[in-house]
Amino acid sequence: MFRGIDLLAHWGFEENERLQKAEEELVQRKSQNKVMLLIIAAFFIVIGGLFAIFGFDDIEDAMFFILLMLGILALISLVALLAPGARYRKMKQAVPEVFVGPYSAWVMGEYVQWKAPMTRITSVQFTKDREDNYTITVNFFIWQRYGPQPHTCRIPVPKGAETEAEIVASDIANINNVQFMNEIG
């Protein structure tokens, strides 16, 4: 892909545009992690509560279990809240370029592959937000030990490359035989 073989697009970003795209990615990842953290916390509370109420005869054992569950939840929370900031710092220091191929993309220092063993691409979207920022979003699953894990690759589009990006998004969908959703309009 970096040699131009199977390359659908190669875009560079100005410094201010790169910082803006990195901040957008930070906001997106923070919101996704908060939602996932709320789901995990609810799961921990329900399961932990049921075990604490019905699973123990001794109150000390129940308290140890509750503290253990809260400790694990605190560790998961720490990772969920700090990971987007680490990715943001990496994007700020990375080369401000995007390489897009039919089966993968390199987005400012992060390589994402959606066509590999144990993966399945589900859709490709071309979107514009309120600030007129365009994004190609590739949704896919990675099959892991506990089942399919949903993943998303957001590819920022530089100013002036919107028409090319729409064609690239459509090409990714056609090559991978999945649904293309053009949400501009």
C-alpha positions in Angstrom: 0.0 0.0 0.0 2.8 2.4 0.8 4.5 1.7 -2.5 1.3 2.7 -4.4 0.1 -0.9 -5.0 -3.6 -1.2 -4.4 -3.6 2.4 -3.2 -7.0 4.1 -3.5 -6.0 7.4 -2.0 -3.1 9.2 -0.3 -3.9 12.4 1.4 -1.7 14.8 3.4 -3.0 17.3 6.0 -1.8 20.8 7.0 -0.7 21.1 10.6 -3.9 22.9 11.7 -6.1 20.4 9.9 -4.2 17.5 11.4 -4.7 18.9 14.9 -8.4 19.4 14.2 -8.7 15.8 12.9 -6.9 14.5 16.0 -9.2 16.4 18.2 -12.3 15.0 16.4 -10.9 11.5 16.8 -10.3 12.2 20.5 -14.0 13.3 21.0 -15.3 10.2 19.1 -13.2 7.7 21.0 -14.0 9.3 24.4 -17.7 9.1 23.7 -17.5 5.5 22.5 -15.4 4.5 25.5 -17.9 6.2 27.9 -20.8 4.3 26.4 -18.9 1.0 26.6 -17.8 1.8 30.2 -21.4 2.4 31.2 -22.4 -0.9 29.7 -19.6 -2.7 31.5 -20.3 -0.9 34.8 -24.0 -1.9 34.6 -23.0 -5.5 34.0 -20.6 -5.4 36.9 -23.2 -3.9 39.2 -25.9 -6.4 38.3 -23.7 -9.5 38.4 -21.8 -8.3 41.4 -25.0 -7.5 43.3 -26.6 -10.8 42.5 -23.5 -12.7 43.6 -23.2 -10.6 46.7 -26.9 -11.1 47.7 -27.3 -14.8 46.8 -23.9 -16.2 46.5 -22.3 -15.8 49.9 -23.3 -16.9 53.4 -20.5 -14.9 55.0 -20.6 -11.1 54.9 -16.8 -10.9 54.8 -16.6 -13.0 51.7 -19.3 -10.9 50.1 -17.4 -7.7 50.9 -14.1 -9.1 49.5 -16.0 -10.1 46.3 -17.5 -6.6 46.0 -14.2 -4.9 46.6 -12.5 -7.2 44.0 -15.2 -6.4 41.5 -14.9 -2.6 42.2 -11.1 -2.9 41.8 -11.5 -4.5 38.4 -14.1 -1.9 37.4 -11.7 0.9 38.5 -8.9 -0.6 36.4 -11.2 -0.9 33.3 -12.4 2.6 33.9 -8.8 3.9 34.1 -7.9 2.3 30.8 -11.1 3.4 29.1 -10.6 7.0 30.1 -6.8 7.2 29.4 -6.6 5.3 26.1 -8.2 8.1 23.9 -5.7 10.6 25.3 -2.8 8.4 24.4 -4.1 7.9 20.9 -4.6 11.7 20.6 -1.0 12.3 21.6 0.2 9.7 19.1 -1.9 11.3 16.3 -0.4 14.8 17.1 3.1 13.4 16.7 2.5 11.2 13.7 3.1 12.1 10.0 0.0 13.9 8.9 -0.9 11.5 6.1 -3.6 9.0 5.3 -3.1 6.0 3.0 -6.3 4.2 2.0 -6.3 0.8 0.3 -9.2 -1.6 -0.5 -8.6 -3.7 2.5 -6.8 -1.4 5.0 -5.9 2.1 5.9 -3.0 3.9 7.6 -4.4 6.9 9.4 -1.9 9.3 11.0 0.2 6.6 12.7 -2.4 3.9 13.1 -2.7 0.9 10.7 -6.2 -0.7 10.5 -6.9 -3.8 8.4 -10.6 -4.8 7.9 -10.0 -7.7 5.4 -8.0 -10.4 7.0 -8.6 -13.9 8.5 -11.2 -13.8 11.2 -12.5 -10.3 10.1 -15.7 -9.3 8.2 -16.4 -5.9 6.9 -20.1 -4.9 7.3 -20.5 -1.4 5.8 -18.8 1.7 4.5 -20.2 5.2 5.2 -19.3 8.6 3.8 -20.5 11.3 6.3 -20.2 15.0 7.0 -20.6 16.5 10.4 -21.9 20.0 11.4 -18.6 21.6 10.9 -18.3 20.3 7.3 -15.7 17.7 8.2 -16.0 14.7 5.9 -15.2 11.1 7.1 -15.1 7.7 5.6 -16.1 5.1 8.2 -15.4 1.4 7.7 -17.4 -0.9 10.1 -16.1 -4.4 10.6 -16.0 -7.3 13.0 -13.0 -9.2 14.3 -13.8 -12.7 15.4 -12.2 -13.4 18.7 -12.4 -16.0 21.4 -15.7 -14.8 22.8 -17.3 -13.9 19.5 -17.4 -11.0 17.1 -16.0 -7.7 18.3 -17.2 -4.6 16.4 -14.5 -2.2 15.2 -14.6 1.0 13.3 -12.0 2.8 11.2 -12.6 6.5 10.7 -10.7 7.9 7.8 -10.6 11.8 7.9 -10.9 13.5 4.5 -8.8 16.7 3.9 -10.4 19.9 2.7 -10.8 19.8 -1.1 -10.7 16.0 -1.4 -14.4 15.4 -0.7 -15.3 14.2 -4.3 -12.4 11.8 -4.4 -13.2 10.5 -0.9 -16.8 9.7 -1.9 -15.4 7.7 -4.9 -12.9 6.0 -2.6 -15.6 5.1 -0.1 -17.8 3.7 -2.8 -14.8 1.7 -4.2 -14.0 0.2 -0.8 -17.7 -0.9 -0.5 -17.8 -2.3 -4.0 -14.4 -4.2 -3.7 -15.5 -5.7 -0.4 -19.1 -6.4 -1.6 -20.7 -4.5 1.3 -23.3 -1.8 1.6 -22.2 1.8 0.9 -24.1 4.5 2.8 -23.6 8.0 1.5 -25.0 10.2 4.3 -24.2 13.6 2.6 -27.2 15.8 2.0 
